[in-house]
Amino acid sequence: DNHGTAPLTLSSELPYQSTIKRKVRKKKKNGVITANIAGTKYEIVRVVIQEMGFVKTRDEDETANLIWSDCAVQQEKIAELQNYQRINHFPGMGEICRKDFLARNMTKMIKSQPQEYSFIPRTWIFPAEYTQFQNYVKELKKKRRQKTFIVKPANGAMGHGISLIRNGEKLQAQDHLIVQEYLDKPFLMEGYKFDLRVYILVTSCDPLKIFLYHDGLVRMGTEKYHPPSDSNLSQLYMHLTNYSVNKHNEHFERDETEDKGSKRSIKWFTEFLETNNLDVSKFWSDISELVVKTLIVAEPHVLHAYRMCRPGQAPGSDSVCFEVLGFDILLDRKLKPWLLEINRAPSFGTDQKIDYDVKKGVLLNALKLLNIRTSDKRKNLAQQKAEAQKRLYGQGPVKKLLPGSSDWEKQRHTLERRKQELKERLAQVRKQISKEEHENRHMGNYRRIYPPDDKTLLEKYESLLATAFQTFLAGRAASLQREMNNPLKRMKEEDILDLLEQCEIDDEKLTGKCPRQRGPKPLCSMPESAHSSRKPKNHSSDSSCDSGSSVSESGEETEKEDLNEKKEKKVSYDLEENKYKSLERSGRMNCKPSNKNVKSPSSSSPTPSTGPIRRSVSCPRSISILTMQSQGTEQRPFSAKASLQMQRASSVNRSHSLSRSPSSARFSQTATLGTMNSSGSESLLQQKTKEQEVALTKETLLLINDLRVKFPGKTNEESELIIEDIMDNWKYHKTKVSSYWLVKLDSAKQRKVLDIVRTSVRAVLQHVWKAPDIENLYLYRLFNRVFNRLLWSHGQGLWNCFCNSGSSWETIFSKGSEAVTPEQLQCCQRIVQLCKHCLLVVYKHSSDSRGSPTGMSHHWDDTRY
């Protein structure tokens, strides 16, 4: 029996096992990034691909994540690529990489911007500009001056066909050549002429992104330099710095040490400049400016060609193209850089160790910046499927407007289209912010030179870019021109959010809905005692800058809180109101006229607490925020018609809550010029004159100037000393404050910090303007834009106020069409100052309570605090 069953088992298992093996061989590997490098001859590319962990595919595989080619690719190939793929060439880049095209395009830009484009030698394209060249030579003869010219083939490379002449009349008109003035006073190193090979990475043309590699090659001549003369014009080893020319000279030095040899690194060159007390930062700045201005010339051509290849790709989406360019730059005696030529396929040969080190860094850091992920292909296929279903079922974000629609429906349709456009642009902006965060973490030895951080420099580049589009795309690519002129193109995230909020308000008015409350989330005031009763109130905020949860506070919650506070550590936070007093009636504010004491807006509850309120140790909402300080004899107008006398009052301890219910924003008032009845407290928003609005804005400014940030348990003077001490020792605190604000606090907690100031400012506006609907105030919307700007880019907006760098919050005023008065600007400046002080107090309080500003309390998420 055993003998009979063995063959049966063997015959049944063998086919099964072989089938499994065949399936395993055919099964594709998941979670890998593939690269097709059949188009390159350089071994260093294969080394970098392997080090990055990419999997090399078959030569004929056109579905790889990365495709590398040494030469330019056809536009048809770029058009066939999927969105998850990357190829190392842009269409249209030949407009600056061919010598004749570069000369032609630069000549056009020089005509419109001669001061900005003075970094390229004077150039003529033969035979088209043969007559202009001969006229120039005749003028030189008349002046008895003689210049040397360098002659190059229009589409040559590697130094082939280059010669020097001094007699321009001998040149023939029929040859297709480039003739340039020879730079006869170069910067010499050890007596040799040299040029720089600077590596540039362009990751996107929509929007334009340029990175400069902070290293490169210094390529030296192999014979001592002498000014050109009739006797040495043929000595190309003296006048040309091309490696492909000089490597054939017997004097070419292949030294592996970085300070010797005919080829050295730019890193060594910058150290050489420092040793000779030359300005290295200016050197890099000049190089960067030359590169950006040159690529600005190429941008209209590249973007137009790219859009032609990728017509269905949404603007601002991931670019399927990138490019590593080699800029050849010559320095004159004054260290001014001059552009010689641009190589779109720079050599990645590694004949020497210095080549290997520099070029490997160029490629490795470039691939890290591209952020090619294993999930790109899967996400792209899912997106294609979703878009196909939308097209099939006719699903669109905005319904089509039917013929014969009413004016109301047309207005709704226009609003919906506007909101959809804003949402799409907002998604693009947030995607770009995410990309920049990745780039900042993986930049390596690259530096982003466009867009620059310097706002003034960015404005200059954008002006040049607009000129380039007008110059090169005049009369064609009208849709591209309209897109470049679209104001949304230059708007930041907070500006788009402002426009979206305004669209929501307009939509609510159009549909007749009750306008939803926007701005900071109001919270009910903390209870005065365990016996005080209060009706539960629900407040919701739909503003895009809120944390997104509604708050409800009932009498039962307040009783539980009073019971719990006896068991926990109690911390009381005081709010001094030197000019104001309040009267307590069953947990509410009853205002009585008084000739001495006048109420004022503040951030705390106007009802004093019978006992200390439990607060979070590290939550900024625990910070008692604002204190009014003024002289007793100071006169302050409360409206355009009446003024009230404010006098100093004794300090009263207040419990502090982050936001206020409408009942907690009432203040007793006394009129000195007349009695104000109940009708005077109604809304003054209706039909206010311009003079009244100016007067109310000035009054708002006076009250906001009196606000102070108060440290828990400290007096006003001690709180100010704490802030001054931090600023005096800013060098010590800077990194800690930066880490606390930008790293340890997430966006919700950052918003809570600024809500301390926001709530108090809101109370001031409610008190001064007597407006039940504060959201419709232009001043309130202006303040909201400031707060949104400070929270921009995960709090970077506020941090820029400390560092005086980056984009200023004041740029929000350049986006709108409405003018901002000096009083409104001063109010905004004061709010920014209060936010800075509030951050410093929160940081110091967290540092003192935890030993270091690291821990986050669970009370952050408790909406009662």
Secondary structure, 3 states (H helix, E strand, C coil): CHHHHHHHHHHHHHHHHHHHHHHHHHCCCCCCCEEEEEECCCHHHHHHHHHCCCEECCCCCCCCCEEEECCCCCHHHHHHCCCCCEECCCCCCHHHHCHHHHHHHHHHHHHHCCCCCCCCCCEEECCCCHHHHHHHHHHHHHCCCCCCEEEEECCCCCCCCCEEECCHHHCCCCCCEEEEECCCCECCECCECEEEEEEEEEEEECCEEEEEEEEEEEEECCCCCCCCCCCCCCCHHHHCCCHHHHCCCCCCCCCCCCCCCCEEEHHHHHHHHHHCCCCHHHHHHHHHHHHHHHHHHHHHHHHHHHHHHCCCCCCCCCCCECEEEEEEEEEECCCCEEEEEEECCCCCCCCCHHHHHHHHHHHHHHHHHHCCCCCHHHHHHHHHHHHHHHHHHCCCCCCCCCCCCCHHHHHHHHHHHHHHHHHHHHHHHHHHHHHHHHHHHCCCCEEEEECCCCHHHHHHHHHHHHHHHHHHCCCCCHHHHHHHCCHHHHCCHHHHHHHHHHHHHHHHHHHCCCCCCCCCCCCCCCCCCCCCCCCCEEECCCCCCCCCCCEEECHHHHHHHHHHCCCCCCCCCCCCECCCCCCEECCEECCCCCCCCCCCCCCECCCCCCCCCCCCCCCHHHCCCCCECCCCCCEEECCCCCEEECCCCCCCCCCECCCCCHHHHCCCCCCCCCCCCHHHHCCCCCCCCHHHHHHHHHHHHHHHHHCCCCCCCCCHHHHHHHHHHHHHCHHHHHHHHHHHHHHHCCHHHHHHHHHHHHHHHHHHHHHHHCCCCHHHCHHHHHHHHHHHHHCHHHHHHHHHHHHCCCCCHHHHHHCCCCCCCHHHHHHHHHHHHHHHHHHHHHHHHHHHHHCCCCCCCHHHHCCCC
